[in-house]
Amino acid sequence: QNAQVGEAARSAEFILVYGASGWIGSQMVEILKQHKELKQQGVQIISASSRLENFSSVLSEFKEYHKPPHSKVIRVINCAGKTGRPNVDWCETHKHETLQANLMGAIHLASICDMHNVHLTHFGTGCMYTYNDKFPQPPHEYSASSDHPAVKESDPITFTGSFYSKTKATAEEYIKEYPACLILRIRMPISDDLHPRSLLTKLLKYEKVVNIPNSMSILHDLLPIAVEMSFRGLSGVYNFTNPGYITHNQLLSKYKQYIDPTFTWKNFTEEEQNQILLAPRSNTFLDTSKLETLFPSLLPIDHSLDLLFSRMKVIQDEQARNK
């Protein structure tokens, strides 16, 4: 009987996920819903319906679930934001919507969490840097023993050439000042399936691609880590990519090796690419030593992609059999 009284007296606990209908947000919701400890504790995962640009809706929805001592929000995860369709050039022609969501809305949500002492995990971007004299473009072949300079979390932002990057970079500068906020700089995300938002899918559809070394994020590896970091209550900025870097050609070569031996592609230069874009793109190599200290088993990008394409092959073979 005492146990039942204790259970009844315990307040309901919620984790709010903003951007839950999006590509990364929907995956985070699934990971959280399958989490054994959260199930045991009865924590409810809520896909927030309010949009970041609707400030009053965001606040009222938060308060709907956060009513101590009867109920409380124990974590907020922000996967929302404008990235543009089909790419970030959309943000160049929709600056108001991009500004309201990526900058004003993101800071507003961080402020709400801070006022109510709720931990926030904010998905930022690593597309805020570009190669320069201090961080020159590395050789195409990556070596784990390389001492080539990579961008640390503490290095000043060097790329705001696109409006998307400018809004995300400015948001990070302010949000990182909140003591209970974790910022994860995801970059060129790749999924096990050929989702339209995956970097791989985009590259497969382009007539020509540039061939530049870049840090990239394998979602299969990193999203469960994001949940773990949130539970630990970590704060501050983390470069959230797999260790190392890889070129677009190396990525497409692996696709050709594992998935489609007939696939071919053409290259063009960064200068030629910029002529057909509304805004230039970030290319950079991020230092992941801070993340690796916490998760030393995180796979380097090259090895991780081999496993990703192996999983993709299994999925596609199964789909072919079921046709």
Short mmCIF file of the C-alpha atoms (twelve columns), coordinates in Angstrom:
data_MODEL
# 
_entry.id   MODEL 
# 
loop_
_atom_site.group_PDB 
_atom_site.id 
_atom_site.type_symbol 
_atom_site.label_atom_id 
_atom_site.label_alt_id 
_atom_site.label_comp_id 
_atom_site.label_asym_id 
_atom_site.label_seq_id 
_atom_site.Cartn_x 
_atom_site.Cartn_y 
_atom_site.Cartn_z 
_atom_site.pdbx_PDB_model_num 
ATOM 1   C CA . GLN A 1   0.000  0.000   0.000   1 
ATOM 2   C CA . ASN A 2   2.840  2.420   0.837   1 
ATOM 3   C CA . ALA A 3   4.370  1.711   -2.557  1 
ATOM 4   C CA . GLN A 4   1.087  2.586   -4.252  1 
ATOM 5   C CA . VAL A 5   0.841  5.841   -2.301  1 
ATOM 6   C CA . GLY A 6   4.385  6.719   -3.298  1 
ATOM 7   C CA . GLU A 7   3.658  5.998   -6.944  1 
ATOM 8   C CA . ALA A 8   0.522  8.121   -6.882  1 
ATOM 9   C CA . ALA A 9   2.381  11.015  -5.231  1 
ATOM 10  C CA . ARG A 10  5.153  10.964  -7.820  1 
ATOM 11  C CA . SER A 11  4.696  13.704  -10.398 1 
ATOM 12  C CA . ALA A 12  4.401  12.845  -14.068 1 
ATOM 13  C CA . GLU A 13  7.626  13.403  -15.991 1 
ATOM 14  C CA . PHE A 14  7.972  14.461  -19.601 1 
ATOM 15  C CA . ILE A 15  10.655 14.905  -22.231 1 
ATOM 16  C CA . LEU A 16  9.646  17.448  -24.863 1 
ATOM 17  C CA . VAL A 17  11.086 17.051  -28.376 1 
ATOM 18  C CA . TYR A 18  10.773 20.068  -30.650 1 
ATOM 19  C CA . GLY A 19  11.044 19.420  -34.376 1 
ATOM 20  C CA . ALA A 20  9.738  15.906  -33.686 1 
ATOM 21  C CA . SER A 21  8.131  15.578  -37.105 1 
ATOM 22  C CA . GLY A 22  11.430 16.317  -38.840 1 
ATOM 23  C CA . TRP A 23  14.067 13.875  -40.040 1 
ATOM 24  C CA . ILE A 24  16.342 13.921  -36.989 1 
ATOM 25  C CA . GLY A 25  13.608 14.781  -34.499 1 
ATOM 26  C CA . SER A 26  11.489 11.759  -35.434 1 
ATOM 27  C CA . GLN A 27  14.509 9.481   -34.984 1 
ATOM 28  C CA . MET A 28  15.221 10.986  -31.562 1 
ATOM 29  C CA . VAL A 29  11.608 10.372  -30.518 1 
ATOM 30  C CA . GLU A 30  11.892 6.692   -31.496 1 
ATOM 31  C CA . ILE A 31  15.181 6.230   -29.622 1 
ATOM 32  C CA . LEU A 32  13.697 7.836   -26.512 1 
ATOM 33  C CA . LYS A 33  10.510 5.757   -26.690 1 
ATOM 34  C CA . GLN A 34  12.555 2.547   -26.896 1 
ATOM 35  C CA . HIS A 35  14.804 3.540   -23.982 1 
ATOM 36  C CA . LYS A 36  14.504 0.890   -21.285 1 
ATOM 37  C CA . GLU A 37  15.114 3.141   -18.270 1 
ATOM 38  C CA . LEU A 38  12.624 5.762   -19.431 1 
ATOM 39  C CA . LYS A 39  9.998  3.052   -19.899 1 
ATOM 40  C CA . GLN A 40  10.657 1.704   -16.403 1 
ATOM 41  C CA . GLN A 41  10.416 5.187   -14.902 1 
ATOM 42  C CA . GLY A 42  7.232  5.989   -16.805 1 
ATOM 43  C CA . VAL A 43  8.710  9.076   -18.439 1 
ATOM 44  C CA . GLN A 44  6.507  10.208  -21.319 1 
ATOM 45  C CA . ILE A 45  8.046  11.329  -24.609 1 
ATOM 46  C CA . ILE A 46  6.122  14.244  -26.092 1 
ATOM 47  C CA . SER A 47  6.393  15.317  -29.719 1 
ATOM 48  C CA . ALA A 48  5.896  19.046  -29.316 1 
ATOM 49  C CA . SER A 49  3.417  20.411  -31.825 1 
ATOM 50  C CA . SER A 50  4.356  24.087  -31.484 1 
ATOM 51  C CA . ARG A 51  6.800  25.617  -33.944 1 
ATOM 52  C CA . LEU A 52  9.783  27.616  -32.718 1 
ATOM 53  C CA . GLU A 53  8.748  30.730  -34.636 1 
ATOM 54  C CA . ASN A 54  5.411  30.808  -32.734 1 
ATOM 55  C CA . PHE A 55  6.780  32.095  -29.437 1 
ATOM 56  C CA . SER A 56  3.525  32.134  -27.461 1 
ATOM 57  C CA . SER A 57  2.638  28.585  -28.582 1 
ATOM 58  C CA . VAL A 58  6.059  27.271  -27.533 1 
ATOM 59  C CA . LEU A 59  5.694  28.761  -24.065 1 
ATOM 60  C CA . SER A 60  2.103  27.618  -23.545 1 
ATOM 61  C CA . GLU A 61  2.903  24.073  -24.670 1 
ATOM 62  C CA . PHE A 62  5.875  23.924  -22.323 1 
ATOM 63  C CA . LYS A 63  3.705  25.128  -19.419 1 
ATOM 64  C CA . GLU A 64  1.035  22.583  -20.319 1 
ATOM 65  C CA . TYR A 65  3.428  19.817  -19.249 1 
ATOM 66  C CA . HIS A 66  5.525  21.682  -16.695 1 
ATOM 67  C CA . LYS A 67  3.295  22.210  -13.648 1 
ATOM 68  C CA . PRO A 68  5.367  21.356  -10.554 1 
ATOM 69  C CA . PRO A 69  4.779  19.549  -8.293  1 
ATOM 70  C CA . HIS A 70  2.085  17.652  -10.245 1 
ATOM 71  C CA . SER A 71  4.021  17.306  -13.496 1 
ATOM 72  C CA . LYS A 72  7.349  18.460  -14.817 1 
ATOM 73  C CA . VAL A 73  9.422  18.576  -17.958 1 
ATOM 74  C CA . ILE A 74  12.752 16.929  -17.138 1 
ATOM 75  C CA . ARG A 75  14.447 17.394  -20.529 1 
ATOM 76  C CA . VAL A 76  13.927 19.381  -23.708 1 
ATOM 77  C CA . ILE A 77  15.507 18.332  -26.997 1 
ATOM 78  C CA . ASN A 78  15.482 20.846  -29.831 1 
ATOM 79  C CA . CYS A 79  15.811 19.312  -33.293 1 
ATOM 80  C CA . ALA A 80  13.792 22.077  -34.946 1 
ATOM 81  C CA . GLY A 81  15.012 24.650  -37.424 1 
ATOM 82  C CA . LYS A 82  14.960 25.730  -41.036 1 
ATOM 83  C CA . THR A 83  17.490 23.961  -43.257 1 
ATOM 84  C CA . GLY A 84  15.712 24.608  -46.541 1 
ATOM 85  C CA . ARG A 85  14.301 22.470  -49.333 1 
ATOM 86  C CA . PRO A 86  15.950 21.127  -51.388 1 
ATOM 87  C CA . ASN A 87  19.003 22.738  -49.761 1 
ATOM 88  C CA . VAL A 88  20.130 25.720  -47.660 1 
ATOM 89  C CA . ASP A 89  19.827 28.099  -50.623 1 
ATOM 90  C CA . TRP A 90  16.133 28.211  -49.646 1 
ATOM 91  C CA . CYS A 91  17.184 30.178  -46.556 1 
ATOM 92  C CA . GLU A 92  18.660 32.906  -48.781 1 
ATOM 93  C CA . THR A 93  15.212 33.655  -50.200 1 
ATOM 94  C CA . HIS A 94  13.273 32.993  -46.975 1 
ATOM 95  C CA . LYS A 95  15.323 34.981  -44.490 1 
ATOM 96  C CA . HIS A 96  12.446 35.980  -42.225 1 
ATOM 97  C CA . GLU A 97  11.290 32.393  -41.637 1 
ATOM 98  C CA . THR A 98  14.893 31.234  -41.179 1 
ATOM 99  C CA . LEU A 99  15.652 34.030  -38.720 1 
ATOM 100 C CA . GLN A 100 12.524 33.446  -36.641 1 
ATOM 101 C CA . ALA A 101 13.138 29.690  -36.253 1 
ATOM 102 C CA . ASN A 102 16.917 29.237  -36.228 1 
ATOM 103 C CA . LEU A 103 17.825 32.285  -34.179 1 
ATOM 104 C CA . MET A 104 14.954 33.986  -32.345 1 
ATOM 105 C CA . GLY A 105 12.912 30.830  -31.742 1 
ATOM 106 C CA . ALA A 106 15.916 28.772  -30.653 1 
ATOM 107 C CA . ILE A 107 17.047 31.425  -28.157 1 
ATOM 108 C CA . HIS A 108 13.480 31.809  -26.877 1 
ATOM 109 C CA . LEU A 109 13.241 28.057  -26.181 1 
ATOM 110 C CA . ALA A 110 16.634 28.091  -24.439 1 
ATOM 111 C CA . SER A 111 15.452 31.011  -22.301 1 
ATOM 112 C CA . ILE A 112 12.279 29.131  -21.273 1 
ATOM 113 C CA . CYS A 113 14.352 26.095  -20.249 1 
ATOM 114 C CA . ASP A 114 16.751 28.286  -18.289 1 
ATOM 115 C CA . MET A 115 13.950 30.064  -16.419 1 
ATOM 116 C CA . HIS A 116 12.472 26.705  -15.362 1 
ATOM 117 C CA . ASN A 117 15.802 24.946  -14.648 1 
ATOM 118 C CA . VAL A 118 15.231 22.351  -17.380 1 
ATOM 119 C CA . HIS A 119 18.144 20.856  -19.303 1 
ATOM 120 C CA . LEU A 120 18.164 21.598  -23.031 1 
ATOM 121 C CA . THR A 121 19.876 19.610  -25.791 1 
ATOM 122 C CA . HIS A 122 20.140 21.817  -28.852 1 
ATOM 123 C CA . PHE A 123 21.088 20.433  -32.261 1 
ATOM 124 C CA . GLY A 124 23.317 23.054  -33.818 1 
ATOM 125 C CA . THR A 125 25.594 22.819  -36.833 1 
ATOM 126 C CA . GLY A 126 29.265 22.371  -37.558 1 
ATOM 127 C CA . CYS A 127 28.845 24.303  -40.820 1 
ATOM 128 C CA . MET A 128 30.314 27.468  -39.294 1 
ATOM 129 C CA . TYR A 129 33.904 27.034  -40.443 1 
ATOM 130 C CA . THR A 130 35.845 26.984  -43.661 1 
ATOM 131 C CA . TYR A 131 39.417 26.157  -44.574 1 
ATOM 132 C CA . ASN A 132 41.875 29.029  -44.111 1 
ATOM 133 C CA . ASP A 133 45.541 29.697  -43.272 1 
ATOM 134 C CA . LYS A 134 45.140 28.456  -39.682 1 
ATOM 135 C CA . PHE A 135 43.064 25.425  -40.689 1 
ATOM 136 C CA . PRO A 136 44.080 24.549  -44.249 1 
ATOM 137 C CA . GLN A 137 42.361 21.857  -46.271 1 
ATOM 138 C CA . PRO A 138 43.849 18.487  -45.289 1 
ATOM 139 C CA . PRO A 139 45.171 15.864  -47.722 1 
ATOM 140 C CA . HIS A 140 42.430 13.712  -49.262 1 
ATOM 141 C CA . GLU A 141 43.603 10.490  -47.610 1 
ATOM 142 C CA . TYR A 142 42.830 10.558  -43.905 1 
ATOM 143 C CA . SER A 143 45.168 9.026   -41.347 1 
ATOM 144 C CA . ALA A 144 44.180 8.538   -37.710 1 
ATOM 145 C CA . SER A 145 47.755 9.390   -36.724 1 
ATOM 146 C CA . SER A 146 47.659 12.665  -38.669 1 
ATOM 147 C CA . ASP A 147 48.459 15.836  -36.766 1 
ATOM 148 C CA . HIS A 148 46.655 18.012  -39.309 1 
ATOM 149 C CA . PRO A 149 45.001 20.947  -37.510 1 
ATOM 150 C CA . ALA A 150 41.281 20.486  -36.851 1 
ATOM 151 C CA . VAL A 151 38.754 22.999  -35.551 1 
ATOM 152 C CA . LYS A 152 38.047 22.772  -31.809 1 
ATOM 153 C CA . GLU A 153 34.843 23.884  -30.119 1 
ATOM 154 C CA . SER A 154 36.657 26.905  -28.676 1 
ATOM 155 C CA . ASP A 155 37.904 28.216  -32.037 1 
ATOM 156 C CA . PRO A 156 36.206 31.388  -33.302 1 
ATOM 157 C CA . ILE A 157 33.568 30.901  -36.001 1 
ATOM 158 C CA . THR A 158 35.007 31.599  -39.459 1 
ATOM 159 C CA . PHE A 159 32.126 30.952  -41.868 1 
ATOM 160 C CA . THR A 160 28.854 32.867  -42.112 1 
ATOM 161 C CA . GLY A 161 28.725 32.846  -45.910 1 
ATOM 162 C CA . SER A 162 25.194 31.423  -45.995 1 
ATOM 163 C CA . PHE A 163 22.230 32.875  -44.134 1 
ATOM 164 C CA . TYR A 164 21.562 29.423  -42.667 1 
ATOM 165 C CA . SER A 165 25.041 29.254  -41.142 1 
ATOM 166 C CA . LYS A 166 24.810 32.855  -39.934 1 
ATOM 167 C CA . THR A 167 21.581 32.224  -37.995 1 
ATOM 168 C CA . LYS A 168 22.819 28.932  -36.488 1 
ATOM 169 C CA . ALA A 169 26.185 30.435  -35.528 1 
ATOM 170 C CA . THR A 170 24.596 33.476  -33.891 1 
ATOM 171 C CA . ALA A 171 22.147 31.264  -31.985 1 
ATOM 172 C CA . GLU A 172 25.018 29.145  -30.651 1 
ATOM 173 C CA . GLU A 173 26.897 32.230  -29.448 1 
ATOM 174 C CA . TYR A 174 23.983 33.124  -27.166 1 
ATOM 175 C CA . ILE A 175 22.580 29.706  -26.235 1 
ATOM 176 C CA . LYS A 176 25.958 28.434  -25.008 1 
ATOM 177 C CA . GLU A 177 25.832 31.032  -22.225 1 
ATOM 178 C CA . TYR A 178 22.978 29.161  -20.522 1 
ATOM 179 C CA . PRO A 179 24.510 26.817  -17.911 1 
ATOM 180 C CA . ALA A 180 22.212 23.812  -18.540 1 
ATOM 181 C CA . CYS A 181 22.374 23.753  -22.321 1 
ATOM 182 C CA . LEU A 182 24.123 21.139  -24.460 1 
ATOM 183 C CA . ILE A 183 24.891 22.139  -28.062 1 
ATOM 184 C CA . LEU A 184 25.656 19.364  -30.551 1 
ATOM 185 C CA . ARG A 185 27.280 20.511  -33.784 1 
ATOM 186 C CA . ILE A 186 25.991 17.976  -36.270 1 
ATOM 187 C CA . ARG A 187 27.415 18.132  -39.790 1 
ATOM 188 C CA . MET A 188 26.531 16.627  -43.183 1 
ATOM 189 C CA . PRO A 189 24.359 13.913  -41.556 1 
ATOM 190 C CA . ILE A 190 24.070 10.502  -43.210 1 
ATOM 191 C CA . SER A 191 21.444 7.842   -42.431 1 
ATOM 192 C CA . ASP A 192 21.258 4.097   -43.095 1 
ATOM 193 C CA . ASP A 193 18.425 4.612   -45.569 1 
ATOM 194 C CA . LEU A 194 18.402 6.872   -48.609 1 
ATOM 195 C CA . HIS A 195 16.307 9.539   -46.898 1 
ATOM 196 C CA . PRO A 196 15.974 12.750  -48.961 1 
ATOM 197 C CA . ARG A 197 17.660 14.747  -46.147 1 
ATOM 198 C CA . SER A 198 20.709 12.482  -45.984 1 
ATOM 199 C CA . LEU A 199 23.903 13.889  -47.491 1 
ATOM 200 C CA . LEU A 200 24.400 10.697  -49.467 1 
ATOM 201 C CA . THR A 201 20.979 10.912  -51.132 1 
ATOM 202 C CA . LYS A 202 21.624 14.530  -52.105 1 
ATOM 203 C CA . LEU A 203 25.002 13.680  -53.637 1 
ATOM 204 C CA . LEU A 204 23.499 10.804  -55.627 1 
ATOM 205 C CA . LYS A 205 21.046 13.206  -57.269 1 
ATOM 206 C CA . TYR A 206 23.535 15.924  -58.190 1 
ATOM 207 C CA . GLU A 207 24.810 16.109  -61.745 1 
ATOM 208 C CA . LYS A 208 28.264 17.064  -60.421 1 
ATOM 209 C CA . VAL A 209 29.846 17.070  -56.958 1 
ATOM 210 C CA . VAL A 210 32.845 18.796  -55.421 1 
ATOM 211 C CA . ASN A 211 35.560 16.596  -53.948 1 
ATOM 212 C CA . ILE A 212 36.599 18.169  -50.644 1 
ATOM 213 C CA . PRO A 213 37.510 16.560  -47.286 1 
ATOM 214 C CA . ASN A 214 34.809 17.137  -44.653 1 
ATOM 215 C CA . SER A 215 33.706 16.024  -41.220 1 
ATOM 216 C CA . MET A 216 30.408 14.120  -41.339 1 
ATOM 217 C CA . SER A 217 27.857 12.721  -38.859 1 
ATOM 218 C CA . ILE A 218 26.628 9.123   -39.048 1 
ATOM 219 C CA . LEU A 219 23.236 9.264   -37.314 1 
ATOM 220 C CA . HIS A 220 23.235 5.554   -36.387 1 
ATOM 221 C CA . ASP A 221 26.299 6.207   -34.202 1 
ATOM 222 C CA . LEU A 222 25.564 9.658   -32.872 1 
ATOM 223 C CA . LEU A 223 21.850 9.969   -32.042 1 
ATOM 224 C CA . PRO A 224 21.975 7.360   -29.220 1 
ATOM 225 C CA . ILE A 225 24.996 9.262   -27.876 1 
ATOM 226 C CA . ALA A 226 22.946 12.490  -27.932 1 
ATOM 227 C CA . VAL A 227 20.356 10.823  -25.674 1 
ATOM 228 C CA . GLU A 228 23.093 9.631   -23.322 1 
ATOM 229 C CA . MET A 229 24.664 13.092  -23.143 1 
ATOM 230 C CA . SER A 230 21.292 14.630  -22.342 1 
ATOM 231 C CA . PHE A 231 20.722 12.132  -19.518 1 
ATOM 232 C CA . ARG A 232 24.141 12.926  -18.078 1 
ATOM 233 C CA . GLY A 233 23.149 16.587  -17.967 1 
ATOM 234 C CA . LEU A 234 26.188 17.638  -19.963 1 
ATOM 235 C CA . SER A 235 26.486 21.237  -21.076 1 
ATOM 236 C CA . GLY A 236 28.583 23.273  -23.466 1 
ATOM 237 C CA . VAL A 237 29.445 22.855  -27.143 1 
ATOM 238 C CA . TYR A 238 30.501 19.585  -28.775 1 
ATOM 239 C CA . ASN A 239 31.635 18.917  -32.325 1 
ATOM 240 C CA . PHE A 240 29.179 16.106  -33.075 1 
ATOM 241 C CA . THR A 241 30.687 14.214  -35.993 1 
ATOM 242 C CA . ASN A 242 32.489 10.921  -36.397 1 
ATOM 243 C CA . PRO A 243 36.260 11.233  -35.934 1 
ATOM 244 C CA . GLY A 244 38.292 12.012  -39.030 1 
ATOM 245 C CA . TYR A 245 37.103 13.250  -42.391 1 
ATOM 246 C CA . ILE A 246 36.218 11.884  -45.813 1 
ATOM 247 C CA . THR A 247 35.843 13.317  -49.311 1 
ATOM 248 C CA . HIS A 248 32.702 13.211  -51.398 1 
ATOM 249 C CA . ASN A 249 34.435 10.927  -53.889 1 
ATOM 250 C CA . GLN A 250 35.420 8.484   -51.141 1 
ATOM 251 C CA . LEU A 251 31.842 8.449   -49.861 1 
ATOM 252 C CA . LEU A 252 30.420 7.801   -53.341 1 
ATOM 253 C CA . SER A 253 33.078 5.153   -54.006 1 
ATOM 254 C CA . LYS A 254 31.869 3.223   -50.975 1 
ATOM 255 C CA . TYR A 255 28.279 3.501   -52.239 1 
ATOM 256 C CA . LYS A 256 29.442 2.132   -55.596 1 
ATOM 257 C CA . GLN A 257 31.381 -0.671  -53.869 1 
ATOM 258 C CA . TYR A 258 28.586 -1.822  -51.545 1 
ATOM 259 C CA . ILE A 259 25.309 -0.801  -53.199 1 
ATOM 260 C CA . ASP A 260 25.423 0.054   -56.897 1 
ATOM 261 C CA . PRO A 261 28.451 -1.008  -58.984 1 
ATOM 262 C CA . THR A 262 27.017 0.823   -62.009 1 
ATOM 263 C CA . PHE A 263 26.902 4.236   -60.321 1 
ATOM 264 C CA . THR A 264 29.052 6.994   -61.817 1 
ATOM 265 C CA . TRP A 265 29.503 10.690  -61.061 1 
ATOM 266 C CA . LYS A 266 31.349 13.777  -62.248 1 
ATOM 267 C CA . ASN A 267 33.341 16.332  -60.279 1 
ATOM 268 C CA . PHE A 268 33.618 20.070  -60.575 1 
ATOM 269 C CA . THR A 269 35.557 22.684  -58.619 1 
ATOM 270 C CA . GLU A 270 34.349 24.658  -55.623 1 
ATOM 271 C CA . GLU A 271 34.513 27.806  -57.774 1 
ATOM 272 C CA . GLU A 272 32.298 26.187  -60.411 1 
ATOM 273 C CA . GLN A 273 29.893 25.043  -57.692 1 
ATOM 274 C CA . ASN A 274 29.623 28.550  -56.240 1 
ATOM 275 C CA . GLN A 275 28.516 29.875  -59.630 1 
ATOM 276 C CA . ILE A 276 25.306 27.816  -59.467 1 
ATOM 277 C CA . LEU A 277 24.556 28.390  -55.762 1 
ATOM 278 C CA . LEU A 278 22.942 31.362  -54.044 1 
ATOM 279 C CA . ALA A 279 25.372 31.027  -51.129 1 
ATOM 280 C CA . PRO A 280 28.761 29.350  -50.659 1 
ATOM 281 C CA . ARG A 281 29.074 26.200  -48.531 1 
ATOM 282 C CA . SER A 282 31.127 25.400  -45.462 1 
ATOM 283 C CA . ASN A 283 33.928 22.844  -45.780 1 
ATOM 284 C CA . THR A 284 35.825 21.914  -42.642 1 
ATOM 285 C CA . PHE A 285 37.549 19.292  -40.504 1 
ATOM 286 C CA . LEU A 286 36.309 19.329  -36.900 1 
ATOM 287 C CA . ASP A 287 38.278 18.125  -33.891 1 
ATOM 288 C CA . THR A 288 36.256 15.457  -32.028 1 
ATOM 289 C CA . SER A 289 38.684 14.767  -29.159 1 
ATOM 290 C CA . LYS A 290 36.284 16.316  -26.613 1 
ATOM 291 C CA . LEU A 291 33.506 13.929  -27.703 1 
ATOM 292 C CA . GLU A 292 35.891 10.957  -27.956 1 
ATOM 293 C CA . THR A 293 37.006 11.480  -24.358 1 
ATOM 294 C CA . LEU A 294 33.423 10.700  -23.305 1 
ATOM 295 C CA . PHE A 295 32.780 8.040   -25.967 1 
ATOM 296 C CA . PRO A 296 36.134 6.462   -26.897 1 
ATOM 297 C CA . SER A 297 34.441 3.690   -28.905 1 
ATOM 298 C CA . LEU A 298 32.923 6.167   -31.404 1 
ATOM 299 C CA . LEU A 299 33.953 4.865   -34.822 1 
ATOM 300 C CA . PRO A 300 36.022 6.914   -37.293 1 
ATOM 301 C CA . ILE A 301 34.051 8.036   -40.329 1 
ATOM 302 C CA . ASP A 302 35.751 5.619   -42.732 1 
ATOM 303 C CA . HIS A 303 35.030 2.515   -40.643 1 
ATOM 304 C CA . SER A 304 31.551 3.726   -39.738 1 
ATOM 305 C CA . LEU A 305 30.614 4.170   -43.398 1 
ATOM 306 C CA . ASP A 306 31.670 0.583   -44.164 1 
ATOM 307 C CA . LEU A 307 29.216 -0.603  -41.500 1 
ATOM 308 C CA . LEU A 308 26.522 1.832   -42.674 1 
ATOM 309 C CA . PHE A 309 26.661 0.531   -46.240 1 
ATOM 310 C CA . SER A 310 26.621 -3.059  -44.965 1 
ATOM 311 C CA . ARG A 311 23.398 -2.262  -43.071 1 
ATOM 312 C CA . MET A 312 21.983 -0.450  -46.111 1 
ATOM 313 C CA . LYS A 313 22.706 -3.488  -48.299 1 
ATOM 314 C CA . VAL A 314 20.823 -5.755  -45.880 1 
ATOM 315 C CA . ILE A 315 17.836 -3.382  -45.880 1 
ATOM 316 C CA . GLN A 316 17.753 -3.141  -49.667 1 
ATOM 317 C CA . ASP A 317 18.133 -6.910  -50.144 1 
ATOM 318 C CA . GLU A 318 15.249 -7.497  -47.754 1 
ATOM 319 C CA . GLN A 319 13.084 -4.956  -49.573 1 
ATOM 320 C CA . ALA A 320 13.867 -6.667  -52.901 1 
ATOM 321 C CA . ARG A 321 12.848 -10.056 -51.517 1 
ATOM 322 C CA . ASN A 322 9.564  -8.670  -50.215 1 
ATOM 323 C CA . LYS A 323 8.543  -7.180  -53.564 1 
# 
